[in-house]
Amino acid sequence: MADTTLIQSRYRLLDLIGRGGMGEVWRARDESLGRQVAVKCLKPMGPQHDQAFTRILRERFRREARVAAALQHRGVTVVHDFGESDGVLYLVMELLEGRNLSQLLEDNKQHPLPVADVVDIAEQVADALGYTHQQGIVHRDLKPANIMRLHDGAVKICDFGIARLGRDVGASSRLTGTGIAMGTPHYMSPEQISGGEVDHRSDLYSLGCVLYEIATGVPPFDMDDSWAVLVGHRDTVPEPPRTHRAELPGFFDEVVLELLAKSPGERPADAGDLRRRISLGRTGEQSATGRVRLVPPVPVQRPGTGELPSWTRDMTIGHRAAGARHPGTAAIDQAAALTGAWTTGAGQVLTGGVPPTGPGLRPTPSPDLLGTLAGRHSAGLDLGRLGHWEEAGEVHRAVAAERARALGPGHPDTLASRYEVAFTLSRTGRAAEALQEFAQVADGRERALGPDHPETLAARQETAYVLGQLDRHFEAHQVYAAVLASRERSMGPDHPDTLRCRHNLAFNLSRLGRLEDSYRVAREVADARGRLLGATHPDTLVTLYEVAYALGRLDRWAEALQTYREVAQARAAVLGPDHPDTLSARYEVGISLGRLGRSAEALELYRALAEDRARVSGPSAPETLRARHGLGVNLGRMARWDEALAESREVCALRERVLGPDHPDTLVSRREVAVGLGWLGRWDDALTEYRAVAVTRERVLGPGHPDTLASRNDEAHCLEQLGRGTEAVDLYRRVADLRRRRGIPPDQERDGAV
């Protein structure tokens, strides 16, 4: 933007007042109306930048502009205009003259603000929130840095960059990632932390945190690491503000404690009611309605007293208003009205710091370059969350190369980009390449950060995951066991990362055929996650899903059915009935019904599931075809073989076109065609299909793979039915010999047939 002085022949840029990795904020003059404004500009993207990255930025910018421009209230920053000019996206806002609440606390040397100012700010913010909530918009990142106190005393809420339209959850979720808690640790509501449903009452909780801090000088949970802060929000009743500052009025103490209620239903009904109560409190009156009876305050244990779980120790603190400003961060008043990621000092973008300059050392890169790379890295993460793994990989490869040149190949930020490259490789079927990349990242992190550092362990754990993808489950087990021991030693048994590793270990144990061990570990992890995160948290449900899988492998199908149903119902309530995880659990319910001989119920379930999958993802989507495959299998179980064969053939043809003739799902369908032909007495045709599946699996997977061996068994059975006993016996013997040499249990089938 340095050479751009006029936008749309109207907005003349005067002074640069804020800069971040992705854009700039300018004081400008509106030539048409003769007034000064703030113009936020997205940096122009040249041809050297990733197109996928640019699309993400544009979508986020436009969403923020649409949300902000729709708001017209004295307590919300006014957006005058937005658009695109010569490839530059811009947002035109009122120019605010004042300080945000974080800056006011810093100006006051971290002492609380005057009581009269605190109450006035509370009333004005409540009034503005009441308006935005009526528009169906939830801010989701309310914090002192996003609330401006102007020179004339007016208060304005700023930065609706991650605001969520309450009536359009789907569009927002696609940009933020399902289940990803957004916000700042010191001001996040318990439901944000747990990944639950967020509505206007989450903003009220965040407001309670802000008011607590400006009134007392400290946030409600003033702890030394971010996990301790999050657990405090979730589990600990805060001390009343008046225990820190006796001159606070009684009504204010009550209001703040109600705002900080753990359950949304125990908070004030809405921000309008809150504003009325504050207004009445200022005049000495009492509100007759809207009061929530409080539980007597519970004394708070300070960190180190044993109140919080061991896994909250030694983590990184999140930013709060009273925290020290990072060196090099510019104190720009007007920039506080804008998205934080655009106005944060460039010194904050590195996870490992910038190496110093000096003889023989790498020169310090420019802050602009580091900020740009950090933004591109973030955009790559967003692409991955959206499932665009190929595009994400391209972004991360480019960033990794530039970081290696600017920071060095062993810098933590370079290794972070290479880690994401490996992650995209593992998600695009290139497991061997991913394994090599993860191993190199793990070695680099061990040298730079130490063997027990969380980032080193994360790379080791992904190495184990990729080994599992390559069917090297014994090696994967060894790596998982080593990582788990390190996590338990350095983080404690209940840390989320420790539990994630134990979950993966349980998954891998089932692939090793150690089903009882798999069930035991998965059950323990599910219980721990339920205790720490809640029974309906997505992570808890993922492990319960694995518990159900292990039960099925143990032929405990009645228990598996009950567990899968619990998971499906909880996911429908938490994630929605059309969420992929909900639909996956319903599919497994159908498998359990079929295994229990309840084929009529399974048939109806798969019929409904196929319709829902087709509506959500399309009639040819792989998961739609998987549901239809289940439909065909259960038609066969009900001896409706003509219908079953017709369904299997249609699904097989669609899978071959969509997935390819060698895809595992295509081969499963082709096997089901053979099953139908056999039941209809057409054994010659069935043998052709069984043999084709076996040949393809042997070519793709190898002669000793369990799926190949299962296909050869099918072929031998078909030979028996045709009276070709000698050939059948010979084939059975070859299969048994290969099983013994590979150490594969005789009952291990991996066909995927339901």
Secondary structure as GFF3:
##gff-version 3
##sequence-region A 1 754
A	DSSP	beta_strand	6	7	.	.	.	ID=ss1
A	DSSP	beta_strand	11	19	.	.	.	ID=ss2
A	DSSP	beta_strand	23	30	.	.	.	ID=ss3
A	DSSP	beta_strand	35	42	.	.	.	ID=ss4
A	DSSP	alpha_helix	51	69	.	.	.	ID=ss5
A	DSSP	beta_strand	79	85	.	.	.	ID=ss6
A	DSSP	beta_strand	88	94	.	.	.	ID=ss7
A	DSSP	beta_strand	98	100	.	.	.	ID=ss8
A	DSSP	alpha_helix	101	107	.	.	.	ID=ss9
A	DSSP	alpha_helix	115	134	.	.	.	ID=ss10
A	DSSP	beta_strand	137	138	.	.	.	ID=ss11
A	DSSP	three_ten_helix	144	146	.	.	.	ID=ss12
A	DSSP	beta_strand	147	150	.	.	.	ID=ss13
A	DSSP	beta_strand	155	157	.	.	.	ID=ss14
A	DSSP	beta_strand	164	165	.	.	.	ID=ss15
A	DSSP	alpha_helix	169	176	.	.	.	ID=ss16
A	DSSP	three_ten_helix	185	187	.	.	.	ID=ss17
A	DSSP	alpha_helix	190	193	.	.	.	ID=ss18
A	DSSP	alpha_helix	200	216	.	.	.	ID=ss19
A	DSSP	alpha_helix	226	235	.	.	.	ID=ss20
A	DSSP	three_ten_helix	241	243	.	.	.	ID=ss21
A	DSSP	alpha_helix	250	259	.	.	.	ID=ss22
A	DSSP	three_ten_helix	264	266	.	.	.	ID=ss23
A	DSSP	alpha_helix	271	282	.	.	.	ID=ss24
A	DSSP	three_ten_helix	310	312	.	.	.	ID=ss25
A	DSSP	three_ten_helix	334	337	.	.	.	ID=ss26
A	DSSP	alpha_helix	340	343	.	.	.	ID=ss27
A	DSSP	three_ten_helix	346	348	.	.	.	ID=ss28
A	DSSP	alpha_helix	367	385	.	.	.	ID=ss29
A	DSSP	alpha_helix	389	407	.	.	.	ID=ss30
A	DSSP	alpha_helix	412	426	.	.	.	ID=ss31
A	DSSP	alpha_helix	431	449	.	.	.	ID=ss32
A	DSSP	alpha_helix	454	469	.	.	.	ID=ss33
A	DSSP	alpha_helix	473	490	.	.	.	ID=ss34
A	DSSP	alpha_helix	496	511	.	.	.	ID=ss35
A	DSSP	alpha_helix	515	533	.	.	.	ID=ss36
A	DSSP	alpha_helix	538	553	.	.	.	ID=ss37
A	DSSP	alpha_helix	557	574	.	.	.	ID=ss38
A	DSSP	alpha_helix	580	595	.	.	.	ID=ss39
A	DSSP	alpha_helix	599	617	.	.	.	ID=ss40
A	DSSP	alpha_helix	622	637	.	.	.	ID=ss41
A	DSSP	alpha_helix	641	658	.	.	.	ID=ss42
A	DSSP	alpha_helix	664	679	.	.	.	ID=ss43
A	DSSP	alpha_helix	683	701	.	.	.	ID=ss44
A	DSSP	alpha_helix	706	721	.	.	.	ID=ss45
A	DSSP	alpha_helix	725	742	.	.	.	ID=ss46
###
